[in-house]
Amino acid sequence: MRYSVTMRKGEHTYDTTSELFSLFGTWTGPAIGLMDLDAFFASVEMLDHPEWRGKPVIVGGPASKRGVVSTASYEARRFGVHSAMPSAQAERLCPQAIWTCGNFDRYREMSARVMAILADETPFVQQVSIDEAFFDISPGAYAKENPVAIAKRMQSRVAELGISCSIGLGVNKTIAKIASERDKPRGLTVVTPGTERTFLAPLPVGAMSGIGKAAEERLKRNRIFTLGQLAVADGMQLRTVFGANADMMRQRAMGTEKSSVTPIDAKEDIKSIGNERTFAKDLTDRADVDAALALLGENVGRRLRAKGLIGTTVTVKVKYSYGTGRTIQRQLPHPTDDEHVFVPAAKELLDQIWTEQTHVRLLGLTMSGFGVDGGIQTDLFCTVDERGAESSDQRNLAVTLDEVRKKFGRSSVSYGRAARFEDDIVRHPK
């Protein structure tokens, strides 16, 4: 394992534990970490098939069925294979790769074992996906040791399971997330308190979560290329890119964001998940309205899957340019988290309140009715949940896109319809 430390004079990498710990006295302030399992699905497959170790392994759908890559081992990545790549292209790049459709039950089992290790070290563990979790090991009632020692032990305990992880450690979630990606696989990158600006300043703006390709291009047009430049940029410039989130993004770039990690036993009481958009220009063409509804549905579907929720009630909200509006909803025959199921239902609802040349100022789409106990897990390989959740044959692709956007930003990949509304004002999700 390698251990990277950012100090006031720069970043240094050490391979000995004694040298690492000689750098630390008492840790002051928050200590937030992000644990990211390295090539998780592929790593589990190599654990279960020792003869595959050291060979390129790809987890994904077959090229014959227009499948996509879910995860590739680091051996396969050296050939240019990556997540969300069409399987046919991956086959051309790495014809000698070992392919598997995967075993999600096994991945879920291993994920639970990893999360149990984190929970054994601290009660403040917030799982954000099957292979990623934030944790709080700030010195205090639940963390009596130096945070670096705890993070190192977490990493060693995960390794005992036969898989590996990379950990980023700093004073907030933004620092932890970026740090976790600096030295993969099996890296532990520590950004010591007080060195946040030193760590962040030289990094490209795209390294920070929340800055996708579109935002990155806008920043570059304003000659903002690094997080250091973003931290001191003119407020008006940032508002043209981030809108109401401009101050928050500046704080992240400065390293001053305040983060909290939800206790692992905390229960969320989520009644609905939705998204609304107010358009810069009224929509009058039904094709544009349908495209906007589909775009909203992508966001809602992604958030449903991230929360492990399936809903039975779809609601469409429309506001017209003259100030009035309509809200209409219907019950679905089966719960779902798949936008390819509930968006068509939403379009049917819209048929009931749509008239030609209607001027639509705002459109909203919401899913609710989360009455199915436990929800469902994000499964790349099943189209129908065993408890009756409805899915389309396109759900696998949606889940893969979720993973890509999680890693590279929401704007890293999108459907063409998104370009129609690039400059629209987006309301905060409900």
C-alpha positions as CSV (number, residue, x, y, z in Angstrom):
1,M,0.0,0.0,0.0
2,R,1.1,3.6,-0.7
3,Y,0.5,6.5,1.6
4,S,0.5,10.1,0.2
5,V,0.5,13.1,2.4
6,T,-0.1,16.7,1.4
7,M,1.8,19.1,3.6
8,R,2.4,22.8,3.3
9,K,5.4,22.4,1.0
10,G,3.8,19.9,-1.3
11,E,2.8,16.3,-1.7
12,H,5.0,13.4,-0.7
13,T,4.6,9.6,-1.0
14,Y,5.9,7.2,1.6
15,D,6.1,3.5,1.6
16,T,6.9,2.9,5.3
17,T,4.5,3.3,8.1
18,S,7.0,4.8,10.5
19,E,7.9,7.5,8.1
20,L,4.2,8.3,7.6
21,F,3.3,8.6,11.2
22,S,6.3,10.7,12.0
23,L,4.6,13.5,10.1
24,F,1.6,13.7,12.5
25,G,1.2,15.2,15.9
26,T,-2.3,15.7,17.1
27,W,-5.0,16.0,14.4
28,T,-7.1,19.1,15.0
29,G,-10.5,19.6,13.5
30,P,-12.7,17.3,11.4
31,A,-11.4,14.1,9.8
32,I,-13.7,13.0,6.9
33,G,-12.7,10.0,4.8
34,L,-14.0,8.5,1.6
35,M,-13.4,4.8,1.0
36,D,-13.6,3.7,-2.7
37,L,-13.3,0.0,-3.5
38,D,-10.9,-0.5,-6.4
39,A,-12.5,-2.0,-9.6
40,F,-14.9,-3.6,-7.2
41,F,-16.9,-6.0,-9.4
42,A,-13.8,-7.1,-11.2
43,S,-12.0,-7.5,-7.9
44,V,-14.7,-9.8,-6.5
45,E,-14.6,-11.9,-9.7
46,M,-10.9,-12.4,-9.4
47,L,-11.3,-13.2,-5.7
48,D,-13.8,-16.0,-6.6
49,H,-11.7,-17.1,-9.7
50,P,-8.0,-17.0,-8.6
51,E,-7.0,-18.1,-12.0
52,W,-8.1,-14.8,-13.4
53,R,-5.8,-12.7,-11.2
54,G,-3.3,-10.6,-13.2
55,K,-5.4,-10.9,-16.3
56,P,-7.8,-8.4,-17.9
57,V,-11.3,-9.0,-16.6
58,I,-14.4,-7.1,-17.8
59,V,-17.8,-7.2,-16.1
60,G,-20.6,-6.2,-18.4
61,G,-23.2,-7.2,-21.0
62,P,-22.3,-9.1,-24.1
63,A,-21.5,-7.3,-27.3
64,S,-24.0,-9.4,-29.2
65,K,-26.8,-7.8,-27.1
66,R,-25.4,-4.3,-27.4
67,G,-24.1,-4.5,-23.9
68,V,-21.9,-2.0,-22.1
69,V,-19.0,-2.3,-19.7
70,S,-19.8,-2.0,-16.0
71,T,-16.3,-2.4,-14.5
72,A,-12.9,-3.4,-15.9
73,S,-9.9,-4.6,-13.9
74,Y,-6.8,-2.4,-14.0
75,E,-5.2,-4.9,-16.4
76,A,-8.0,-4.3,-18.8
77,R,-7.9,-0.5,-18.3
78,R,-4.4,-0.4,-19.6
79,F,-5.9,-1.3,-23.0
80,G,-8.2,1.7,-22.8
81,V,-11.3,-0.2,-21.5
82,H,-13.5,1.8,-19.2
83,S,-17.0,1.9,-17.6
84,A,-19.9,2.7,-19.9
85,M,-17.9,1.8,-23.0
86,P,-19.9,-0.3,-25.6
87,S,-18.9,-4.0,-25.1
88,A,-18.1,-4.3,-28.8
89,Q,-15.5,-1.5,-28.6
90,A,-14.0,-3.1,-25.4
91,E,-13.7,-6.4,-27.3
92,R,-11.8,-4.7,-30.0
93,L,-9.4,-3.0,-27.6
94,C,-8.8,-6.0,-25.4
95,P,-9.8,-9.2,-27.3
96,Q,-8.0,-11.4,-24.8
97,A,-10.1,-10.2,-21.8
98,I,-12.1,-12.5,-19.7
99,W,-15.8,-11.5,-19.8
100,T,-18.5,-12.1,-17.2
101,C,-22.0,-10.8,-16.7
102,G,-21.4,-10.7,-13.0
103,N,-23.1,-11.8,-9.8
104,F,-24.7,-8.9,-8.1
105,D,-25.8,-10.9,-5.0
106,R,-22.1,-11.7,-4.4
107,Y,-21.1,-8.0,-4.9
108,R,-23.8,-6.9,-2.5
109,E,-22.6,-9.5,0.1
110,M,-19.0,-8.2,-0.1
111,S,-20.1,-4.6,0.0
112,A,-22.0,-5.3,3.3
113,R,-18.9,-6.9,4.8
114,V,-16.8,-3.8,3.9
115,M,-19.4,-1.5,5.3
116,A,-19.5,-3.5,8.5
117,I,-15.7,-2.9,8.9
118,L,-16.2,0.8,8.6
119,A,-19.1,0.7,11.1
120,D,-16.9,-1.2,13.5
121,E,-14.5,1.7,13.5
122,T,-17.0,4.6,13.6
123,P,-20.8,5.0,13.8
124,F,-20.6,7.8,11.3
125,V,-20.7,5.9,8.0
126,Q,-22.6,7.2,5.0
127,Q,-22.8,4.7,2.1
128,V,-23.2,6.5,-1.2
129,S,-23.0,3.5,-3.5
130,I,-22.3,-0.2,-3.4
131,D,-18.5,0.5,-3.6
132,E,-18.1,3.9,-1.9
133,A,-18.8,5.4,1.5
134,F,-17.9,8.5,3.5
135,F,-16.9,8.2,7.2
136,D,-16.2,10.5,10.0
137,I,-13.2,9.7,12.3
138,S,-12.8,13.1,13.8
139,P,-10.9,12.9,17.2
140,G,-13.5,12.8,19.9
141,A,-15.9,10.4,21.6
142,Y,-15.9,7.8,18.8
143,A,-12.3,8.2,17.5
144,K,-9.6,8.1,20.2
145,E,-6.7,7.5,17.8
146,N,-5.0,9.6,15.1
147,P,-7.4,9.5,12.1
148,V,-4.5,8.3,9.8
149,A,-4.0,5.3,12.0
150,I,-7.8,4.5,11.8
151,A,-7.9,4.9,8.0
152,K,-4.8,2.7,7.6
153,R,-6.4,0.0,9.8
154,M,-9.7,0.2,7.7
155,Q,-7.7,-0.3,4.6
156,S,-5.8,-3.3,6.0
157,R,-9.0,-4.9,7.2
158,V,-10.6,-4.5,3.8
159,A,-7.5,-6.1,2.3
160,E,-8.0,-9.2,4.5
161,L,-11.3,-9.8,2.6
162,G,-9.3,-10.3,-0.5
163,I,-10.1,-7.0,-2.2
164,S,-8.6,-3.6,-2.0
165,C,-9.7,0.0,-1.5
166,S,-8.4,3.5,-1.8
167,I,-9.0,6.1,0.9
168,G,-8.9,9.9,0.8
169,L,-8.8,11.7,4.2
170,G,-9.2,15.4,4.9
171,V,-11.4,18.0,6.7
172,N,-14.5,17.7,4.5
173,K,-16.2,15.5,1.8
174,T,-14.8,17.4,-1.2
175,I,-11.3,17.0,0.0
176,A,-11.9,13.3,0.8
177,K,-13.5,12.6,-2.6
178,I,-10.7,14.2,-4.6
179,A,-8.0,12.6,-2.4
180,S,-9.5,9.1,-2.8
181,E,-8.9,9.3,-6.6
182,R,-5.3,10.5,-6.5
183,D,-3.5,7.2,-5.9
184,K,-5.4,4.2,-7.1
185,P,-5.4,1.3,-6.5
186,R,-4.6,0.7,-2.8
187,G,-3.7,4.3,-2.1
188,L,-4.2,6.3,1.1
189,T,-4.0,10.0,0.4
190,V,-4.0,12.3,3.5
191,V,-4.6,16.0,3.2
192,T,-3.5,17.4,6.6
193,P,-5.6,20.2,8.2
194,G,-4.4,23.6,7.0
195,T,-3.1,22.3,3.6
196,E,-6.4,22.3,1.8
197,R,-5.6,25.2,-0.5
198,T,-2.2,23.8,-1.3
199,F,-3.8,20.5,-2.3
200,L,-6.7,21.9,-4.3
201,A,-5.2,25.0,-6.0
202,P,-3.2,23.3,-8.9
203,L,-6.0,20.7,-9.7
204,P,-8.1,21.2,-12.9
205,V,-11.7,22.3,-12.2
206,G,-13.0,19.0,-13.5
207,A,-11.4,17.2,-10.5
208,M,-14.2,18.5,-8.2
209,S,-17.6,16.9,-8.0
210,G,-20.4,19.0,-9.3
211,I,-18.4,20.3,-12.3
212,G,-19.3,18.4,-15.4
213,K,-18.2,18.9,-19.0
214,A,-20.6,21.7,-19.7
215,A,-19.6,23.7,-16.6
216,E,-16.0,23.0,-17.2
217,E,-16.2,24.4,-20.7
218,R,-17.9,27.5,-19.4
219,L,-15.3,28.0,-16.8
220,K,-12.5,27.6,-19.4
221,R,-14.2,30.3,-21.6
222,N,-13.8,32.6,-18.5
223,R,-10.1,31.5,-18.2
224,I,-10.8,29.5,-15.1
225,F,-8.8,26.3,-15.4
226,T,-7.8,25.3,-11.9
227,L,-9.5,25.1,-8.5
228,G,-7.2,27.8,-7.3
229,Q,-8.4,30.2,-10.0
230,L,-12.0,29.2,-9.2
231,A,-11.5,30.0,-5.5
232,V,-10.6,33.7,-6.3
233,A,-12.8,34.1,-9.4
234,D,-15.3,37.0,-9.8
235,G,-18.6,36.2,-8.1
236,M,-20.6,37.3,-11.2
237,Q,-18.6,34.9,-13.4
238,L,-19.3,32.0,-11.1
239,R,-23.0,32.8,-10.9
240,T,-23.3,32.6,-14.7
241,V,-21.9,29.0,-14.5
242,F,-23.4,27.7,-11.2
243,G,-26.3,30.0,-10.5
244,A,-27.4,29.9,-6.9
245,N,-24.7,27.4,-6.1
246,A,-21.8,29.7,-6.9
247,D,-20.9,30.5,-3.3
248,M,-21.0,26.8,-2.4
249,M,-18.7,25.9,-5.3
250,R,-16.3,28.6,-4.3
251,Q,-16.2,27.2,-0.7
252,R,-15.4,23.8,-2.1
253,A,-12.6,25.1,-4.2
254,M,-11.2,26.9,-1.2
255,G,-11.4,23.8,0.9
256,T,-13.6,25.5,3.5
257,E,-16.7,23.4,2.9
258,K,-18.4,22.2,6.1
259,S,-19.4,18.5,5.9
260,S,-21.4,16.1,8.0
261,V,-21.6,12.3,7.7
262,T,-25.0,10.8,8.5
263,P,-24.8,8.2,11.3
264,I,-25.1,4.7,9.9
265,D,-28.3,3.9,11.9
266,A,-30.1,7.1,10.9
267,K,-33.3,6.6,8.9
268,E,-34.4,8.8,6.1
269,D,-38.0,9.5,5.9
270,I,-38.3,10.4,2.2
271,K,-41.8,11.0,1.0
272,S,-41.0,11.9,-2.6
273,I,-38.2,12.4,-5.1
274,G,-38.7,14.9,-7.9
275,N,-37.2,17.5,-10.1
276,E,-38.6,20.8,-11.5
277,R,-37.3,23.0,-14.3
278,T,-38.2,26.6,-15.1
279,F,-37.4,27.4,-18.7
280,A,-35.7,30.5,-20.0
281,K,-38.1,30.5,-22.9
282,D,-41.6,29.0,-22.8
283,L,-42.0,25.6,-24.4
284,T,-44.8,25.5,-27.0
285,D,-43.8,22.4,-29.0
286,R,-44.9,19.0,-27.6
287,A,-41.6,17.4,-28.7
288,D,-39.7,19.9,-26.6
289,V,-42.0,19.2,-23.6
290,D,-41.5,15.5,-24.0
291,A,-37.7,15.9,-24.2
292,A,-37.8,18.0,-21.0
293,L,-39.9,15.5,-19.2
294,A,-37.4,12.7,-20.2
295,L,-34.5,14.9,-18.9
296,L,-36.3,15.4,-15.6
297,G,-37.0,11.6,-15.5
298,E,-33.3,10.8,-15.8
299,N,-32.5,12.9,-12.8
300,V,-35.4,11.4,-10.7
301,G,-34.4,7.8,-11.8
302,R,-30.8,8.3,-10.8
303,R,-31.8,9.6,-7.4
304,L,-34.3,6.8,-6.8
305,R,-31.6,4.2,-7.5
306,A,-29.0,6.0,-5.3
307,K,-31.5,5.9,-2.4
308,G,-32.6,2.3,-3.1
309,L,-36.2,3.4,-3.5
310,I,-39.0,2.3,-5.8
311,G,-42.1,4.3,-6.2
312,T,-45.7,3.6,-7.3
313,T,-47.0,7.1,-7.9
314,V,-46.0,9.4,-10.7
315,T,-46.9,13.1,-10.6
316,V,-46.6,15.7,-13.4
317,K,-46.7,19.4,-12.6
318,V,-47.1,22.1,-15.3
319,K,-47.1,25.9,-14.9
320,Y,-48.2,28.1,-17.8
321,S,-46.7,31.5,-18.8
322,Y,-49.9,33.3,-17.6
323,G,-49.5,32.1,-14.1
324,T,-51.9,29.2,-13.7
325,G,-50.9,25.5,-13.7
326,R,-52.0,21.9,-13.4
327,T,-50.9,18.9,-11.3
328,I,-51.9,15.4,-12.2
329,Q,-50.9,12.0,-10.9
330,R,-51.5,8.3,-11.4
331,Q,-50.8,5.0,-9.6
332,L,-48.5,2.6,-11.5
333,P,-49.4,-1.1,-11.5
334,H,-45.9,-2.0,-10.1
335,P,-43.3,0.0,-8.2
336,T,-40.2,1.1,-10.2
337,D,-37.0,3.1,-10.2
338,D,-36.7,3.0,-14.0
339,E,-37.3,6.3,-15.9
340,H,-38.0,4.2,-19.0
341,V,-41.1,2.9,-17.2
342,F,-42.4,6.0,-15.3
343,V,-41.5,8.7,-18.0
344,P,-43.9,7.1,-20.6
345,A,-46.6,7.1,-17.8
346,A,-45.8,10.8,-17.2
347,K,-46.2,11.5,-20.9
348,E,-49.6,9.8,-20.9
349,L,-50.6,12.0,-18.0
350,L,-49.5,15.1,-19.9
351,D,-51.8,14.1,-22.7
352,Q,-54.7,14.8,-20.4
353,I,-53.7,18.4,-19.8
354,W,-51.8,19.3,-22.9
355,T,-53.3,21.5,-25.6
356,E,-51.6,22.7,-28.8
357,Q,-49.6,26.0,-28.5
358,T,-49.8,25.9,-24.7
359,H,-47.0,28.0,-23.2
360,V,-45.2,25.9,-20.6
361,R,-43.0,27.9,-18.2
362,L,-42.3,25.2,-15.6
363,L,-42.4,21.4,-15.7
364,G,-42.0,19.0,-12.8
365,L,-41.9,15.3,-12.4
366,T,-42.1,13.5,-9.0
367,M,-42.1,9.9,-7.9
368,S,-43.7,8.9,-4.5
369,G,-45.4,6.0,-2.9
370,F,-42.4,4.2,-1.4
371,G,-44.3,1.6,0.3
372,V,-42.2,-1.5,-0.6
373,D,-40.1,-2.5,2.3
374,G,-36.4,-2.1,1.8
375,G,-36.5,-0.8,-1.8
376,I,-34.1,-2.5,-4.2
377,Q,-30.4,-2.5,-4.9
378,T,-28.8,-1.1,-8.0
379,D,-28.5,-4.2,-10.0
380,L,-26.8,-4.0,-13.4
381,F,-27.9,-7.5,-14.4
382,C,-31.5,-8.0,-13.5
383,T,-34.5,-6.3,-15.2
384,V,-37.1,-7.4,-12.8
385,D,-36.8,-7.3,-9.0
386,E,-37.9,-10.4,-7.1
387,R,-40.4,-8.4,-5.2
388,G,-42.2,-7.2,-8.3
389,A,-40.5,-3.9,-9.2
390,E,-41.0,-3.2,-12.9
391,S,-38.0,-2.5,-15.1
392,S,-37.3,-2.1,-18.8
393,D,-34.6,-3.6,-20.9
394,Q,-32.8,-0.2,-20.8
395,R,-32.4,-0.1,-17.0
396,N,-29.0,-1.7,-17.2
397,L,-27.8,1.2,-19.3
398,A,-29.3,3.8,-16.9
399,V,-27.5,2.1,-14.0
400,T,-24.2,2.2,-15.9
401,L,-24.7,5.9,-16.7
402,D,-25.3,6.5,-13.0
403,E,-21.9,5.1,-12.2
404,V,-20.2,7.2,-14.9
405,R,-21.8,10.4,-13.7
406,K,-20.9,9.5,-10.1
407,K,-17.3,9.2,-11.0
408,F,-16.9,12.0,-13.6
409,G,-19.8,14.4,-12.9
410,R,-23.4,14.7,-14.0
411,S,-22.5,16.3,-17.4
412,S,-19.9,13.7,-18.3
413,V,-22.4,11.8,-20.4
414,S,-25.9,12.8,-21.5
415,Y,-28.5,12.3,-24.2
416,G,-28.8,14.8,-27.0
417,R,-32.0,16.2,-25.6
418,A,-30.0,17.8,-22.7
419,A,-28.5,20.3,-25.1
420,R,-31.9,21.8,-25.8
421,F,-32.1,23.1,-22.2
422,E,-28.5,23.9,-21.5
423,D,-29.1,27.5,-20.5
424,D,-32.4,26.9,-18.6
425,I,-32.7,27.7,-15.0
426,V,-32.9,24.5,-12.9
427,R,-34.8,24.5,-9.7
428,H,-33.5,22.6,-6.7
429,P,-34.8,18.9,-6.5
430,K,-37.5,18.3,-4.0
